[in-house]
Amino acid sequence: MISFDVNGKIYNIDVSPDVPLLWVIRDYLGLSGTKFGCGMAQCGACTVHIDGKARRSCRTPVKDAAGKKITTIEGIPDDHPVKQAWIADDVPQCGYCQPGQIMEAIALLKETPNPTDEDIDTVMSGNLCRCGTYQRIRRSIHRASKMLAEGGKL
């Protein structure tokens, strides 16, 4: 039995400890916002927060999440500055990569509240967007940074 907190709710799951966290989130908990992309931790579609840090859930064994706080895209409120900036800048096209992009952007802003373009490009480079909305993503992260500086909360 593996126990962890997902989006503020404690779950006890009876699965093999080596099952990827992604599949526990999707198949056992029914939270479908976290996406399967490459399965090799290279595209970022499966990004979640584990104890506040952005992590690829497709390559994270569920045993590594035991006793930790997991946040998925469903755990990010709609009024969060990053989500608001994403909407304001019309970032998503197909939308498939967006949960992972948003989770990575939130983690970036926690570490670097006022990132440069280079900071954004470095951190976000591991999150692939087939639609190529990288310029909008960068603009949205800058917008969210300003919103946070004006009193928004992460």
NORDABEL-V956695 format. One record per pair of residues at least 4 apart in sequence whose C-alpha atoms are under 7 Angstrom apart, sorted by the first residue. I is the first residue (numbers start at 0). GAP is how many residues later the second one is. D is the distance in Angstrom with one decimal. If there is no record, write none. Layout:
# NORDABEL-V956695
i->[I	I]
gap->[GAP	GAP]
d->[D	D]
This chain:
# NORDABEL-V956695
i->[0	0	0	0	1	1	1	1	1	2	2	2	2	2	2	3	3	3	3	3	3	3	3	4	4	4	4	4	4	5	5	5	5	6	6	6	6	16	16	16	17	17	17	18	18	19	19	19	19	19	19	19	20	20	20	20	20	20	21	21	21	21	22	23	23	24	24	24	25	25	25	32	32	32	33	33	33	33	33	33	34	34	35	35	36	36	36	37	37	38	39	39	40	40	40	41	42	42	42	43	43	43	43	43	44	44	44	44	45	45	45	45	46	46	46	46	46	46	46	47	47	47	47	47	47	47	48	48	48	48	48	48	49	49	49	49	49	49	50	50	50	52	53	53	53	55	59	61	70	72	72	75	77	78	78	79	79	80	80	80	80	80	81	81	81	81	81	82	83	84	84	84	84	85	85	85	86	88	88	90	90	90	91	92	96	96	97	98	99	100	100	101	102	103	103	104	104	105	106	107	107	108	108	112	113	114	114	115	116	117	118	119	119	120	128	132	133	134	135	136	137	138	139	140	141	142	143	144	145	146	146	147	147]
gap->[11	12	13	14	10	11	12	61	64	7	8	9	10	63	64	6	7	8	61	62	63	64	65	4	5	6	63	64	65	4	63	64	65	63	64	65	68	44	45	46	43	44	45	42	43	4	37	38	39	40	41	42	4	36	37	39	40	41	4	24	35	36	4	4	5	4	5	6	4	5	6	40	41	66	11	12	13	38	39	65	10	11	9	10	6	8	9	4	5	19	18	19	15	17	18	84	83	84	85	12	56	82	83	84	52	54	55	82	10	11	12	54	7	8	9	10	53	56	57	6	7	8	9	23	24	55	4	5	6	21	22	23	4	5	18	19	20	21	17	18	19	54	49	50	53	4	4	4	4	26	30	4	5	4	5	4	74	4	63	66	67	71	4	20	24	59	62	4	4	4	55	58	59	4	5	54	4	47	51	42	45	46	6	38	4	32	4	4	4	4	26	4	4	4	20	4	36	4	4	4	15	4	36	32	31	4	5	4	4	4	4	4	18	4	4	4	4	4	4	4	4	4	4	4	4	4	4	4	4	4	5	4	5]
d->[6.1	5.5	4.5	6.8	5.4	5.2	6.3	6.8	5.8	6.9	5.5	4.3	6.3	5.5	5.8	5.6	5.6	6.8	6.5	5.2	4.7	5.4	6.4	5.2	4.3	6.1	6.2	4.8	5.8	6.4	6.1	4.7	5.7	6.3	5.0	6.7	4.8	6.4	5.6	4.7	4.8	6.1	6.5	5.4	5.8	6.8	6.5	5.5	5.8	5.4	4.4	5.5	6.1	5.1	6.4	5.6	5.6	4.6	6.2	6.7	4.7	5.0	5.4	4.9	6.4	5.1	6.4	5.7	4.9	4.9	5.1	6.0	6.6	6.5	6.9	5.2	7.0	6.6	6.7	6.4	5.2	4.9	6.1	5.7	6.4	5.4	6.9	6.7	6.1	5.5	6.9	6.6	5.6	6.2	6.0	6.3	6.0	5.1	5.1	6.5	5.6	6.2	4.4	6.5	5.1	6.8	4.6	6.9	5.5	5.5	6.1	5.8	6.2	5.4	4.6	6.0	4.6	6.3	6.9	5.6	5.5	6.5	6.4	5.9	5.1	6.1	4.9	4.5	5.8	5.6	5.0	6.6	6.5	6.5	6.7	5.8	4.7	6.6	6.1	5.0	6.3	6.2	6.8	5.8	5.9	6.5	6.6	6.8	5.6	5.7	6.7	6.7	6.3	6.7	6.2	6.2	6.7	6.0	5.2	6.3	6.8	6.4	6.1	6.8	6.7	6.8	5.1	6.4	6.2	6.0	5.0	5.9	5.5	6.0	5.3	5.6	6.5	6.3	6.1	6.3	5.4	6.1	6.6	6.5	6.2	6.0	5.9	6.2	6.1	6.1	6.2	6.2	6.4	6.2	6.9	6.2	6.6	6.3	6.5	5.8	7.0	4.6	6.8	6.0	5.9	5.5	6.3	6.3	6.1	6.0	6.2	5.7	6.6	5.5	6.6	6.2	6.1	6.2	6.0	6.2	6.4	6.2	6.0	6.1	6.4	6.3	6.1	6.2	6.2	6.6	5.5	4.2	5.9]
